[in-house]
Amino acid sequence: MLPNIALDQLLLLDIETTPAAPTMELLPDNMQQLWRDKIAKTAPVSGNEETAYADRAGIYAEFGKIVCISVGFFSVENNRYTLRLKSFYDDDESVVLTRFLELINKFYAKHPRFQFAGHNIKEFDIPFICRRSVIHQLSLPQPLQLHGFKPWEMPMLDTLQLWRFGDFKHYISLKLLTAVMGINTPKDDIDGSMVAKVYWEQKDLVRIAAYCQKDVLAVAQLLLKFKRLPALKEEDIVFVK
């Protein structure tokens, strides 16, 4: 599988998002009403806008924000793949995005035919990054100028799309996919449903970044498995500060 994919031409990524405010009541009045309109159309039976905001606002770019972006890069050393991991996190979303977009420009200059890689990045991570960047009036790098691409030309390697094998009704979580592929990915701390609480109540961005990096590592191990290559060992993984 993936015979024509060069792993060192991939930029692996994962994002963590939260609601833009700790509670719905702290949104501007117009945004509170717009949230009510949104949730009435997307989840009309939920019945509680405040609870829905806490649970779901972070998945919408119009009502959420990015608090962390983690990336990974493959390289080859001593005939083995190694992986470098780096995270961008800050309370100021524009700082996170600016640093990440600068990285894309540098990576694009070095690897002009690179692809983004991740799980469900085509339907979530990449669109979320682009929308929030536009809201902050940040210039999108060339690889994120996606409006002119045909669907099959998108520079993205999405493990969710790969696993669908053309069945576009099928959804599988990264956790389940790594489990069925026999990849050990310990989640010994938080999961995605806890990110908003850890951020707004504990202000622990370092903890969130550590969780985010685990998902990037999981995607890396999955891609190696798809290519029938040896898994990364602990000594093959480098964390870049």
Biotite code that builds the C-alpha atoms (Angstrom):
import biotite.structure as struc

atoms = struc.array([
    struc.Atom([0.000, 0.000, 0.000], chain_id="A", res_id=1, res_name="MET", atom_name="CA", element="C"),
    struc.Atom([1.169, 3.571, -0.780], chain_id="A", res_id=2, res_name="LEU", atom_name="CA", element="C"),
    struc.Atom([4.026, 2.466, -3.051], chain_id="A", res_id=3, res_name="PRO", atom_name="CA", element="C"),
    struc.Atom([4.403, 5.940, -4.578], chain_id="A", res_id=4, res_name="ASN", atom_name="CA", element="C"),
    struc.Atom([4.359, 7.891, -1.311], chain_id="A", res_id=5, res_name="ILE", atom_name="CA", element="C"),
    struc.Atom([7.719, 9.158, -0.034], chain_id="A", res_id=6, res_name="ALA", atom_name="CA", element="C"),
    struc.Atom([7.404, 9.552, 3.710], chain_id="A", res_id=7, res_name="LEU", atom_name="CA", element="C"),
    struc.Atom([10.037, 12.289, 3.866], chain_id="A", res_id=8, res_name="ASP", atom_name="CA", element="C"),
    struc.Atom([7.784, 14.391, 1.597], chain_id="A", res_id=9, res_name="GLN", atom_name="CA", element="C"),
    struc.Atom([4.994, 14.460, 4.174], chain_id="A", res_id=10, res_name="LEU", atom_name="CA", element="C"),
    struc.Atom([4.112, 17.064, 6.787], chain_id="A", res_id=11, res_name="LEU", atom_name="CA", element="C"),
    struc.Atom([2.121, 15.218, 9.435], chain_id="A", res_id=12, res_name="LEU", atom_name="CA", element="C"),
    struc.Atom([-0.219, 17.333, 11.544], chain_id="A", res_id=13, res_name="LEU", atom_name="CA", element="C"),
    struc.Atom([-2.965, 17.340, 14.131], chain_id="A", res_id=14, res_name="ASP", atom_name="CA", element="C"),
    struc.Atom([-4.810, 20.211, 15.794], chain_id="A", res_id=15, res_name="ILE", atom_name="CA", element="C"),
    struc.Atom([-6.568, 20.660, 19.123], chain_id="A", res_id=16, res_name="GLU", atom_name="CA", element="C"),
    struc.Atom([-9.486, 23.059, 19.313], chain_id="A", res_id=17, res_name="THR", atom_name="CA", element="C"),
    struc.Atom([-11.704, 24.481, 22.035], chain_id="A", res_id=18, res_name="THR", atom_name="CA", element="C"),
    struc.Atom([-14.750, 26.756, 22.206], chain_id="A", res_id=19, res_name="PRO", atom_name="CA", element="C"),
    struc.Atom([-13.681, 30.380, 21.709], chain_id="A", res_id=20, res_name="ALA", atom_name="CA", element="C"),
    struc.Atom([-14.993, 31.332, 25.165], chain_id="A", res_id=21, res_name="ALA", atom_name="CA", element="C"),
    struc.Atom([-15.315, 29.310, 28.391], chain_id="A", res_id=22, res_name="PRO", atom_name="CA", element="C"),
    struc.Atom([-19.136, 29.464, 28.262], chain_id="A", res_id=23, res_name="THR", atom_name="CA", element="C"),
    struc.Atom([-21.764, 30.605, 25.810], chain_id="A", res_id=24, res_name="MET", atom_name="CA", element="C"),
    struc.Atom([-22.755, 33.478, 28.113], chain_id="A", res_id=25, res_name="GLU", atom_name="CA", element="C"),
    struc.Atom([-19.323, 35.052, 27.625], chain_id="A", res_id=26, res_name="LEU", atom_name="CA", element="C"),
    struc.Atom([-19.779, 35.359, 23.882], chain_id="A", res_id=27, res_name="LEU", atom_name="CA", element="C"),
    struc.Atom([-20.892, 38.726, 22.433], chain_id="A", res_id=28, res_name="PRO", atom_name="CA", element="C"),
    struc.Atom([-24.678, 38.939, 22.291], chain_id="A", res_id=29, res_name="ASP", atom_name="CA", element="C"),
    struc.Atom([-24.816, 38.595, 18.510], chain_id="A", res_id=30, res_name="ASN", atom_name="CA", element="C"),
    struc.Atom([-22.627, 35.468, 18.600], chain_id="A", res_id=31, res_name="MET", atom_name="CA", element="C"),
    struc.Atom([-24.827, 33.936, 21.302], chain_id="A", res_id=32, res_name="GLN", atom_name="CA", element="C"),
    struc.Atom([-27.847, 34.292, 19.049], chain_id="A", res_id=33, res_name="GLN", atom_name="CA", element="C"),
    struc.Atom([-25.906, 33.005, 16.056], chain_id="A", res_id=34, res_name="LEU", atom_name="CA", element="C"),
    struc.Atom([-24.910, 29.955, 18.121], chain_id="A", res_id=35, res_name="TRP", atom_name="CA", element="C"),
    struc.Atom([-28.570, 29.339, 18.972], chain_id="A", res_id=36, res_name="ARG", atom_name="CA", element="C"),
    struc.Atom([-29.384, 29.534, 15.265], chain_id="A", res_id=37, res_name="ASP", atom_name="CA", element="C"),
    struc.Atom([-26.539, 27.164, 14.431], chain_id="A", res_id=38, res_name="LYS", atom_name="CA", element="C"),
    struc.Atom([-27.391, 24.527, 17.011], chain_id="A", res_id=39, res_name="ILE", atom_name="CA", element="C"),
    struc.Atom([-31.091, 24.681, 16.188], chain_id="A", res_id=40, res_name="ALA", atom_name="CA", element="C"),
    struc.Atom([-30.265, 23.584, 12.645], chain_id="A", res_id=41, res_name="LYS", atom_name="CA", element="C"),
    struc.Atom([-27.488, 21.095, 13.371], chain_id="A", res_id=42, res_name="THR", atom_name="CA", element="C"),
    struc.Atom([-28.800, 19.502, 16.589], chain_id="A", res_id=43, res_name="ALA", atom_name="CA", element="C"),
    struc.Atom([-32.443, 20.537, 16.974], chain_id="A", res_id=44, res_name="PRO", atom_name="CA", element="C"),
    struc.Atom([-33.208, 17.899, 19.602], chain_id="A", res_id=45, res_name="VAL", atom_name="CA", element="C"),
    struc.Atom([-30.361, 18.810, 21.968], chain_id="A", res_id=46, res_name="SER", atom_name="CA", element="C"),
    struc.Atom([-32.526, 21.288, 23.884], chain_id="A", res_id=47, res_name="GLY", atom_name="CA", element="C"),
    struc.Atom([-29.702, 22.953, 25.803], chain_id="A", res_id=48, res_name="ASN", atom_name="CA", element="C"),
    struc.Atom([-27.681, 25.567, 23.941], chain_id="A", res_id=49, res_name="GLU", atom_name="CA", element="C"),
    struc.Atom([-25.227, 26.136, 26.799], chain_id="A", res_id=50, res_name="GLU", atom_name="CA", element="C"),
    struc.Atom([-24.369, 22.446, 27.133], chain_id="A", res_id=51, res_name="THR", atom_name="CA", element="C"),
    struc.Atom([-24.170, 22.101, 23.366], chain_id="A", res_id=52, res_name="ALA", atom_name="CA", element="C"),
    struc.Atom([-21.771, 25.052, 23.253], chain_id="A", res_id=53, res_name="TYR", atom_name="CA", element="C"),
    struc.Atom([-19.422, 23.456, 25.792], chain_id="A", res_id=54, res_name="ALA", atom_name="CA", element="C"),
    struc.Atom([-19.536, 20.104, 23.988], chain_id="A", res_id=55, res_name="ASP", atom_name="CA", element="C"),
    struc.Atom([-19.560, 21.121, 20.329], chain_id="A", res_id=56, res_name="ARG", atom_name="CA", element="C"),
    struc.Atom([-18.486, 24.729, 19.708], chain_id="A", res_id=57, res_name="ALA", atom_name="CA", element="C"),
    struc.Atom([-14.865, 23.664, 19.384], chain_id="A", res_id=58, res_name="GLY", atom_name="CA", element="C"),
    struc.Atom([-15.573, 21.686, 16.214], chain_id="A", res_id=59, res_name="ILE", atom_name="CA", element="C"),
    struc.Atom([-16.851, 24.758, 14.347], chain_id="A", res_id=60, res_name="TYR", atom_name="CA", element="C"),
    struc.Atom([-14.295, 27.279, 13.096], chain_id="A", res_id=61, res_name="ALA", atom_name="CA", element="C"),
    struc.Atom([-16.823, 30.095, 13.529], chain_id="A", res_id=62, res_name="GLU", atom_name="CA", element="C"),
    struc.Atom([-17.246, 29.388, 17.255], chain_id="A", res_id=63, res_name="PHE", atom_name="CA", element="C"),
    struc.Atom([-13.980, 27.681, 18.218], chain_id="A", res_id=64, res_name="GLY", atom_name="CA", element="C"),
    struc.Atom([-10.264, 28.342, 18.212], chain_id="A", res_id=65, res_name="LYS", atom_name="CA", element="C"),
    struc.Atom([-7.052, 26.396, 17.757], chain_id="A", res_id=66, res_name="ILE", atom_name="CA", element="C"),
    struc.Atom([-4.912, 26.092, 20.880], chain_id="A", res_id=67, res_name="VAL", atom_name="CA", element="C"),
    struc.Atom([-2.302, 23.655, 19.549], chain_id="A", res_id=68, res_name="CYS", atom_name="CA", element="C"),
    struc.Atom([-0.944, 22.399, 16.241], chain_id="A", res_id=69, res_name="ILE", atom_name="CA", element="C"),
    struc.Atom([1.498, 19.494, 16.340], chain_id="A", res_id=70, res_name="SER", atom_name="CA", element="C"),
    struc.Atom([3.562, 18.450, 13.325], chain_id="A", res_id=71, res_name="VAL", atom_name="CA", element="C"),
    struc.Atom([5.832, 15.570, 12.416], chain_id="A", res_id=72, res_name="GLY", atom_name="CA", element="C"),
    struc.Atom([8.592, 15.060, 9.819], chain_id="A", res_id=73, res_name="PHE", atom_name="CA", element="C"),
    struc.Atom([10.067, 11.781, 8.640], chain_id="A", res_id=74, res_name="PHE", atom_name="CA", element="C"),
    struc.Atom([13.745, 11.397, 7.803], chain_id="A", res_id=75, res_name="SER", atom_name="CA", element="C"),
    struc.Atom([16.043, 8.407, 7.240], chain_id="A", res_id=76, res_name="VAL", atom_name="CA", element="C"),
    struc.Atom([19.015, 7.698, 9.492], chain_id="A", res_id=77, res_name="GLU", atom_name="CA", element="C"),
    struc.Atom([21.066, 4.496, 9.377], chain_id="A", res_id=78, res_name="ASN", atom_name="CA", element="C"),
    struc.Atom([18.532, 2.922, 7.019], chain_id="A", res_id=79, res_name="ASN", atom_name="CA", element="C"),
    struc.Atom([15.694, 3.500, 9.488], chain_id="A", res_id=80, res_name="ARG", atom_name="CA", element="C"),
    struc.Atom([12.961, 6.086, 9.556], chain_id="A", res_id=81, res_name="TYR", atom_name="CA", element="C"),
    struc.Atom([13.035, 8.634, 12.348], chain_id="A", res_id=82, res_name="THR", atom_name="CA", element="C"),
    struc.Atom([10.352, 11.152, 13.263], chain_id="A", res_id=83, res_name="LEU", atom_name="CA", element="C"),
    struc.Atom([10.756, 14.696, 14.549], chain_id="A", res_id=84, res_name="ARG", atom_name="CA", element="C"),
    struc.Atom([7.798, 16.127, 16.453], chain_id="A", res_id=85, res_name="LEU", atom_name="CA", element="C"),
    struc.Atom([7.126, 19.775, 17.189], chain_id="A", res_id=86, res_name="LYS", atom_name="CA", element="C"),
    struc.Atom([4.148, 21.646, 18.664], chain_id="A", res_id=87, res_name="SER", atom_name="CA", element="C"),
    struc.Atom([2.918, 25.205, 18.407], chain_id="A", res_id=88, res_name="PHE", atom_name="CA", element="C"),
    struc.Atom([0.656, 26.263, 21.266], chain_id="A", res_id=89, res_name="TYR", atom_name="CA", element="C"),
    struc.Atom([-0.405, 29.561, 22.788], chain_id="A", res_id=90, res_name="ASP", atom_name="CA", element="C"),
    struc.Atom([-3.440, 31.293, 24.258], chain_id="A", res_id=91, res_name="ASP", atom_name="CA", element="C"),
    struc.Atom([-3.240, 33.687, 21.317], chain_id="A", res_id=92, res_name="ASP", atom_name="CA", element="C"),
    struc.Atom([-4.501, 31.705, 18.346], chain_id="A", res_id=93, res_name="GLU", atom_name="CA", element="C"),
    struc.Atom([-2.902, 34.092, 15.858], chain_id="A", res_id=94, res_name="SER", atom_name="CA", element="C"),
    struc.Atom([0.518, 33.217, 17.325], chain_id="A", res_id=95, res_name="VAL", atom_name="CA", element="C"),
    struc.Atom([-0.120, 29.488, 16.854], chain_id="A", res_id=96, res_name="VAL", atom_name="CA", element="C"),
    struc.Atom([-1.295, 29.999, 13.284], chain_id="A", res_id=97, res_name="LEU", atom_name="CA", element="C"),
    struc.Atom([1.473, 32.415, 12.329], chain_id="A", res_id=98, res_name="THR", atom_name="CA", element="C"),
    struc.Atom([4.190, 30.034, 13.491], chain_id="A", res_id=99, res_name="ARG", atom_name="CA", element="C"),
    struc.Atom([2.566, 27.097, 11.740], chain_id="A", res_id=100, res_name="PHE", atom_name="CA", element="C"),
    struc.Atom([2.115, 29.000, 8.462], chain_id="A", res_id=101, res_name="LEU", atom_name="CA", element="C"),
    struc.Atom([5.758, 30.084, 8.599], chain_id="A", res_id=102, res_name="GLU", atom_name="CA", element="C"),
    struc.Atom([6.723, 26.426, 8.962], chain_id="A", res_id=103, res_name="LEU", atom_name="CA", element="C"),
    struc.Atom([4.633, 25.516, 5.911], chain_id="A", res_id=104, res_name="ILE", atom_name="CA", element="C"),
    struc.Atom([6.418, 28.153, 3.832], chain_id="A", res_id=105, res_name="ASN", atom_name="CA", element="C"),
    struc.Atom([9.812, 26.783, 4.896], chain_id="A", res_id=106, res_name="LYS", atom_name="CA", element="C"),
    struc.Atom([8.786, 23.179, 4.250], chain_id="A", res_id=107, res_name="PHE", atom_name="CA", element="C"),
    struc.Atom([7.301, 24.114, 0.868], chain_id="A", res_id=108, res_name="TYR", atom_name="CA", element="C"),
    struc.Atom([10.540, 25.839, -0.162], chain_id="A", res_id=109, res_name="ALA", atom_name="CA", element="C"),
    struc.Atom([12.448, 22.653, 0.629], chain_id="A", res_id=110, res_name="LYS", atom_name="CA", element="C"),
    struc.Atom([9.831, 20.141, -0.584], chain_id="A", res_id=111, res_name="HIS", atom_name="CA", element="C"),
    struc.Atom([7.658, 21.848, -3.224], chain_id="A", res_id=112, res_name="PRO", atom_name="CA", element="C"),
    struc.Atom([5.681, 18.647, -3.876], chain_id="A", res_id=113, res_name="ARG", atom_name="CA", element="C"),
    struc.Atom([5.032, 17.766, -0.236], chain_id="A", res_id=114, res_name="PHE", atom_name="CA", element="C"),
    struc.Atom([1.675, 16.600, 1.097], chain_id="A", res_id=115, res_name="GLN", atom_name="CA", element="C"),
    struc.Atom([-0.052, 17.177, 4.410], chain_id="A", res_id=116, res_name="PHE", atom_name="CA", element="C"),
    struc.Atom([-0.774, 13.926, 6.256], chain_id="A", res_id=117, res_name="ALA", atom_name="CA", element="C"),
    struc.Atom([-3.066, 13.108, 9.147], chain_id="A", res_id=118, res_name="GLY", atom_name="CA", element="C"),
    struc.Atom([-6.347, 11.518, 10.163], chain_id="A", res_id=119, res_name="HIS", atom_name="CA", element="C"),
    struc.Atom([-9.499, 13.283, 8.942], chain_id="A", res_id=120, res_name="ASN", atom_name="CA", element="C"),
    struc.Atom([-7.443, 16.341, 8.001], chain_id="A", res_id=121, res_name="ILE", atom_name="CA", element="C"),
    struc.Atom([-9.299, 16.747, 4.721], chain_id="A", res_id=122, res_name="LYS", atom_name="CA", element="C"),
    struc.Atom([-12.648, 17.309, 6.423], chain_id="A", res_id=123, res_name="GLU", atom_name="CA", element="C"),
    struc.Atom([-11.520, 18.877, 9.701], chain_id="A", res_id=124, res_name="PHE", atom_name="CA", element="C"),
    struc.Atom([-7.956, 20.002, 10.455], chain_id="A", res_id=125, res_name="ASP", atom_name="CA", element="C"),
    struc.Atom([-7.032, 21.704, 7.172], chain_id="A", res_id=126, res_name="ILE", atom_name="CA", element="C"),
    struc.Atom([-10.363, 23.521, 6.626], chain_id="A", res_id=127, res_name="PRO", atom_name="CA", element="C"),
    struc.Atom([-10.345, 24.636, 10.279], chain_id="A", res_id=128, res_name="PHE", atom_name="CA", element="C"),
    struc.Atom([-6.804, 26.019, 9.943], chain_id="A", res_id=129, res_name="ILE", atom_name="CA", element="C"),
    struc.Atom([-7.687, 27.851, 6.734], chain_id="A", res_id=130, res_name="CYS", atom_name="CA", element="C"),
    struc.Atom([-10.894, 29.367, 8.105], chain_id="A", res_id=131, res_name="ARG", atom_name="CA", element="C"),
    struc.Atom([-9.274, 30.562, 11.330], chain_id="A", res_id=132, res_name="ARG", atom_name="CA", element="C"),
    struc.Atom([-6.334, 31.991, 9.355], chain_id="A", res_id=133, res_name="SER", atom_name="CA", element="C"),
    struc.Atom([-8.713, 33.987, 7.172], chain_id="A", res_id=134, res_name="VAL", atom_name="CA", element="C"),
    struc.Atom([-10.554, 35.255, 10.267], chain_id="A", res_id=135, res_name="ILE", atom_name="CA", element="C"),
    struc.Atom([-7.209, 36.484, 11.634], chain_id="A", res_id=136, res_name="HIS", atom_name="CA", element="C"),
    struc.Atom([-6.370, 38.005, 8.230], chain_id="A", res_id=137, res_name="GLN", atom_name="CA", element="C"),
    struc.Atom([-3.281, 35.825, 7.828], chain_id="A", res_id=138, res_name="LEU", atom_name="CA", element="C"),
    struc.Atom([-1.897, 35.051, 4.384], chain_id="A", res_id=139, res_name="SER", atom_name="CA", element="C"),
    struc.Atom([-2.362, 31.418, 3.407], chain_id="A", res_id=140, res_name="LEU", atom_name="CA", element="C"),
    struc.Atom([0.772, 29.732, 1.977], chain_id="A", res_id=141, res_name="PRO", atom_name="CA", element="C"),
    struc.Atom([0.548, 28.326, -1.528], chain_id="A", res_id=142, res_name="GLN", atom_name="CA", element="C"),
    struc.Atom([-0.099, 24.729, -0.357], chain_id="A", res_id=143, res_name="PRO", atom_name="CA", element="C"),
    struc.Atom([-3.221, 25.976, 1.447], chain_id="A", res_id=144, res_name="LEU", atom_name="CA", element="C"),
    struc.Atom([-4.569, 27.861, -1.566], chain_id="A", res_id=145, res_name="GLN", atom_name="CA", element="C"),
    struc.Atom([-7.021, 25.029, -2.098], chain_id="A", res_id=146, res_name="LEU", atom_name="CA", element="C"),
    struc.Atom([-9.880, 26.716, -3.944], chain_id="A", res_id=147, res_name="HIS", atom_name="CA", element="C"),
    struc.Atom([-8.437, 25.880, -7.378], chain_id="A", res_id=148, res_name="GLY", atom_name="CA", element="C"),
    struc.Atom([-7.723, 22.212, -6.703], chain_id="A", res_id=149, res_name="PHE", atom_name="CA", element="C"),
    struc.Atom([-9.865, 19.351, -7.952], chain_id="A", res_id=150, res_name="LYS", atom_name="CA", element="C"),
    struc.Atom([-10.727, 16.905, -5.119], chain_id="A", res_id=151, res_name="PRO", atom_name="CA", element="C"),
    struc.Atom([-8.148, 14.348, -6.290], chain_id="A", res_id=152, res_name="TRP", atom_name="CA", element="C"),
    struc.Atom([-5.453, 17.032, -6.579], chain_id="A", res_id=153, res_name="GLU", atom_name="CA", element="C"),
    struc.Atom([-5.582, 18.069, -2.920], chain_id="A", res_id=154, res_name="MET", atom_name="CA", element="C"),
    struc.Atom([-2.059, 17.774, -1.425], chain_id="A", res_id=155, res_name="PRO", atom_name="CA", element="C"),
    struc.Atom([-3.297, 15.645, 1.458], chain_id="A", res_id=156, res_name="MET", atom_name="CA", element="C"),
    struc.Atom([-2.726, 12.074, 2.555], chain_id="A", res_id=157, res_name="LEU", atom_name="CA", element="C"),
    struc.Atom([-5.640, 11.363, 4.872], chain_id="A", res_id=158, res_name="ASP", atom_name="CA", element="C"),
    struc.Atom([-5.629, 8.033, 6.695], chain_id="A", res_id=159, res_name="THR", atom_name="CA", element="C"),
    struc.Atom([-9.412, 8.210, 7.125], chain_id="A", res_id=160, res_name="LEU", atom_name="CA", element="C"),
    struc.Atom([-9.825, 8.556, 3.350], chain_id="A", res_id=161, res_name="GLN", atom_name="CA", element="C"),
    struc.Atom([-7.306, 5.770, 2.737], chain_id="A", res_id=162, res_name="LEU", atom_name="CA", element="C"),
    struc.Atom([-9.215, 3.401, 5.004], chain_id="A", res_id=163, res_name="TRP", atom_name="CA", element="C"),
    struc.Atom([-12.500, 4.172, 3.268], chain_id="A", res_id=164, res_name="ARG", atom_name="CA", element="C"),
    struc.Atom([-11.271, 2.549, 0.041], chain_id="A", res_id=165, res_name="PHE", atom_name="CA", element="C"),
    struc.Atom([-13.945, 4.462, -1.849], chain_id="A", res_id=166, res_name="GLY", atom_name="CA", element="C"),
    struc.Atom([-16.711, 3.898, 0.757], chain_id="A", res_id=167, res_name="ASP", atom_name="CA", element="C"),
    struc.Atom([-17.490, 7.498, 1.629], chain_id="A", res_id=168, res_name="PHE", atom_name="CA", element="C"),
    struc.Atom([-20.146, 6.560, 4.187], chain_id="A", res_id=169, res_name="LYS", atom_name="CA", element="C"),
    struc.Atom([-17.583, 4.878, 6.399], chain_id="A", res_id=170, res_name="HIS", atom_name="CA", element="C"),
    struc.Atom([-16.019, 6.665, 9.387], chain_id="A", res_id=171, res_name="TYR", atom_name="CA", element="C"),
    struc.Atom([-13.339, 5.276, 11.680], chain_id="A", res_id=172, res_name="ILE", atom_name="CA", element="C"),
    struc.Atom([-11.584, 7.008, 14.539], chain_id="A", res_id=173, res_name="SER", atom_name="CA", element="C"),
    struc.Atom([-7.803, 7.100, 14.703], chain_id="A", res_id=174, res_name="LEU", atom_name="CA", element="C"),
    struc.Atom([-8.005, 5.206, 17.986], chain_id="A", res_id=175, res_name="LYS", atom_name="CA", element="C"),
    struc.Atom([-9.962, 2.349, 16.420], chain_id="A", res_id=176, res_name="LEU", atom_name="CA", element="C"),
    struc.Atom([-7.862, 2.260, 13.252], chain_id="A", res_id=177, res_name="LEU", atom_name="CA", element="C"),
    struc.Atom([-4.582, 1.979, 15.143], chain_id="A", res_id=178, res_name="THR", atom_name="CA", element="C"),
    struc.Atom([-6.118, -0.686, 17.370], chain_id="A", res_id=179, res_name="ALA", atom_name="CA", element="C"),
    struc.Atom([-7.241, -2.901, 14.478], chain_id="A", res_id=180, res_name="VAL", atom_name="CA", element="C"),
    struc.Atom([-3.845, -2.423, 12.815], chain_id="A", res_id=181, res_name="MET", atom_name="CA", element="C"),
    struc.Atom([-2.111, -3.639, 15.975], chain_id="A", res_id=182, res_name="GLY", atom_name="CA", element="C"),
    struc.Atom([-0.419, -0.327, 16.784], chain_id="A", res_id=183, res_name="ILE", atom_name="CA", element="C"),
    struc.Atom([0.151, 0.438, 20.445], chain_id="A", res_id=184, res_name="ASN", atom_name="CA", element="C"),
    struc.Atom([-0.813, 4.074, 21.065], chain_id="A", res_id=185, res_name="THR", atom_name="CA", element="C"),
    struc.Atom([-1.226, 4.550, 24.817], chain_id="A", res_id=186, res_name="PRO", atom_name="CA", element="C"),
    struc.Atom([-3.613, 7.357, 25.815], chain_id="A", res_id=187, res_name="LYS", atom_name="CA", element="C"),
    struc.Atom([-2.473, 7.544, 29.394], chain_id="A", res_id=188, res_name="ASP", atom_name="CA", element="C"),
    struc.Atom([-3.711, 11.063, 30.116], chain_id="A", res_id=189, res_name="ASP", atom_name="CA", element="C"),
    struc.Atom([-6.517, 12.949, 28.331], chain_id="A", res_id=190, res_name="ILE", atom_name="CA", element="C"),
    struc.Atom([-8.648, 12.387, 25.254], chain_id="A", res_id=191, res_name="ASP", atom_name="CA", element="C"),
    struc.Atom([-10.174, 14.786, 22.766], chain_id="A", res_id=192, res_name="GLY", atom_name="CA", element="C"),
    struc.Atom([-13.371, 15.287, 24.741], chain_id="A", res_id=193, res_name="SER", atom_name="CA", element="C"),
    struc.Atom([-11.341, 16.667, 27.676], chain_id="A", res_id=194, res_name="MET", atom_name="CA", element="C"),
    struc.Atom([-9.283, 19.269, 25.788], chain_id="A", res_id=195, res_name="VAL", atom_name="CA", element="C"),
    struc.Atom([-11.695, 22.174, 26.344], chain_id="A", res_id=196, res_name="ALA", atom_name="CA", element="C"),
    struc.Atom([-11.904, 21.466, 30.074], chain_id="A", res_id=197, res_name="LYS", atom_name="CA", element="C"),
    struc.Atom([-8.136, 21.118, 30.434], chain_id="A", res_id=198, res_name="VAL", atom_name="CA", element="C"),
    struc.Atom([-7.681, 24.387, 28.547], chain_id="A", res_id=199, res_name="TYR", atom_name="CA", element="C"),
    struc.Atom([-10.348, 26.591, 30.149], chain_id="A", res_id=200, res_name="TRP", atom_name="CA", element="C"),
    struc.Atom([-10.229, 25.200, 33.697], chain_id="A", res_id=201, res_name="GLU", atom_name="CA", element="C"),
    struc.Atom([-6.579, 24.163, 34.079], chain_id="A", res_id=202, res_name="GLN", atom_name="CA", element="C"),
    struc.Atom([-4.857, 26.328, 31.445], chain_id="A", res_id=203, res_name="LYS", atom_name="CA", element="C"),
    struc.Atom([-2.494, 23.419, 30.801], chain_id="A", res_id=204, res_name="ASP", atom_name="CA", element="C"),
    struc.Atom([-1.352, 23.886, 27.214], chain_id="A", res_id=205, res_name="LEU", atom_name="CA", element="C"),
    struc.Atom([1.711, 21.681, 27.716], chain_id="A", res_id=206, res_name="VAL", atom_name="CA", element="C"),
    struc.Atom([-0.563, 18.769, 28.602], chain_id="A", res_id=207, res_name="ARG", atom_name="CA", element="C"),
    struc.Atom([-2.696, 19.417, 25.530], chain_id="A", res_id=208, res_name="ILE", atom_name="CA", element="C"),
    struc.Atom([0.385, 19.578, 23.300], chain_id="A", res_id=209, res_name="ALA", atom_name="CA", element="C"),
    struc.Atom([1.613, 16.232, 24.649], chain_id="A", res_id=210, res_name="ALA", atom_name="CA", element="C"),
    struc.Atom([-1.749, 14.688, 23.765], chain_id="A", res_id=211, res_name="TYR", atom_name="CA", element="C"),
    struc.Atom([-1.719, 16.279, 20.300], chain_id="A", res_id=212, res_name="CYS", atom_name="CA", element="C"),
    struc.Atom([1.758, 14.912, 19.561], chain_id="A", res_id=213, res_name="GLN", atom_name="CA", element="C"),
    struc.Atom([0.584, 11.401, 20.389], chain_id="A", res_id=214, res_name="LYS", atom_name="CA", element="C"),
    struc.Atom([-1.951, 11.580, 17.571], chain_id="A", res_id=215, res_name="ASP", atom_name="CA", element="C"),
    struc.Atom([0.731, 12.720, 15.119], chain_id="A", res_id=216, res_name="VAL", atom_name="CA", element="C"),
    struc.Atom([2.906, 9.816, 16.235], chain_id="A", res_id=217, res_name="LEU", atom_name="CA", element="C"),
    struc.Atom([-0.042, 7.442, 15.826], chain_id="A", res_id=218, res_name="ALA", atom_name="CA", element="C"),
    struc.Atom([-0.510, 8.598, 12.221], chain_id="A", res_id=219, res_name="VAL", atom_name="CA", element="C"),
    struc.Atom([3.218, 8.127, 11.578], chain_id="A", res_id=220, res_name="ALA", atom_name="CA", element="C"),
    struc.Atom([3.108, 4.555, 12.867], chain_id="A", res_id=221, res_name="GLN", atom_name="CA", element="C"),
    struc.Atom([-0.016, 3.904, 10.807], chain_id="A", res_id=222, res_name="LEU", atom_name="CA", element="C"),
    struc.Atom([1.628, 5.097, 7.590], chain_id="A", res_id=223, res_name="LEU", atom_name="CA", element="C"),
    struc.Atom([4.618, 2.851, 8.251], chain_id="A", res_id=224, res_name="LEU", atom_name="CA", element="C"),
    struc.Atom([2.227, -0.047, 8.809], chain_id="A", res_id=225, res_name="LYS", atom_name="CA", element="C"),
    struc.Atom([0.427, 0.699, 5.550], chain_id="A", res_id=226, res_name="PHE", atom_name="CA", element="C"),
    struc.Atom([3.779, 0.590, 3.748], chain_id="A", res_id=227, res_name="LYS", atom_name="CA", element="C"),
    struc.Atom([4.719, -2.625, 5.592], chain_id="A", res_id=228, res_name="ARG", atom_name="CA", element="C"),
    struc.Atom([7.759, -0.984, 7.161], chain_id="A", res_id=229, res_name="LEU", atom_name="CA", element="C"),
    struc.Atom([9.133, -1.408, 10.712], chain_id="A", res_id=230, res_name="PRO", atom_name="CA", element="C"),
    struc.Atom([7.453, 0.668, 13.397], chain_id="A", res_id=231, res_name="ALA", atom_name="CA", element="C"),
    struc.Atom([9.240, 3.569, 15.037], chain_id="A", res_id=232, res_name="LEU", atom_name="CA", element="C"),
    struc.Atom([11.034, 2.732, 18.250], chain_id="A", res_id=233, res_name="LYS", atom_name="CA", element="C"),
    struc.Atom([11.378, 5.142, 21.142], chain_id="A", res_id=234, res_name="GLU", atom_name="CA", element="C"),
    struc.Atom([14.903, 6.080, 20.079], chain_id="A", res_id=235, res_name="GLU", atom_name="CA", element="C"),
    struc.Atom([13.615, 6.950, 16.584], chain_id="A", res_id=236, res_name="ASP", atom_name="CA", element="C"),
    struc.Atom([11.418, 9.776, 17.893], chain_id="A", res_id=237, res_name="ILE", atom_name="CA", element="C"),
    struc.Atom([12.808, 13.276, 18.513], chain_id="A", res_id=238, res_name="VAL", atom_name="CA", element="C"),
    struc.Atom([10.811, 16.004, 20.257], chain_id="A", res_id=239, res_name="PHE", atom_name="CA", element="C"),
    struc.Atom([11.786, 19.471, 19.048], chain_id="A", res_id=240, res_name="VAL", atom_name="CA", element="C"),
    struc.Atom([11.230, 22.330, 21.479], chain_id="A", res_id=241, res_name="LYS", atom_name="CA", element="C"),
])
